[in-house]
Amino acid sequence: MIPLEAAEALHLSTIGSARCELADGTPQEFPFGICQIEFFGEITGGRVLVGPSGIEPLLGVTALESVGFIVDPRTQTLKRLPALSLKRSAGCRIPLAAAL
């Protein structure tokens, strides 16, 4: 999630909206766009929610994991994985032909 002023500075075009649950449990809908995300010298792409002006940017776990980082809950630090896992997950059983 990025603040509105950052989305405007990036000329981010919104293409949809996503319903989210805030930390206090309140549901709220935010517009989103798709863009390239770069951090720690790694590049990925994904959905970027556009929040209200002045909010603190928030990087989600999906973007982190897609370039090989995890959050260690014990130390509350980022850890780089030695390699991206391409093992089949139990929730990912969609045949490629069906996805296309």
Secondary structure as GFF3:
##gff-version 3
##sequence-region A 1 100
A	DSSP	beta_strand	2	3	.	.	.	ID=ss1
A	DSSP	alpha_helix	4	9	.	.	.	ID=ss2
A	DSSP	beta_strand	16	21	.	.	.	ID=ss3
A	DSSP	beta_strand	27	39	.	.	.	ID=ss4
A	DSSP	beta_strand	42	51	.	.	.	ID=ss5
A	DSSP	alpha_helix	61	66	.	.	.	ID=ss6
A	DSSP	beta_strand	69	72	.	.	.	ID=ss7
A	DSSP	beta_strand	77	80	.	.	.	ID=ss8
A	DSSP	alpha_helix	96	99	.	.	.	ID=ss9
###
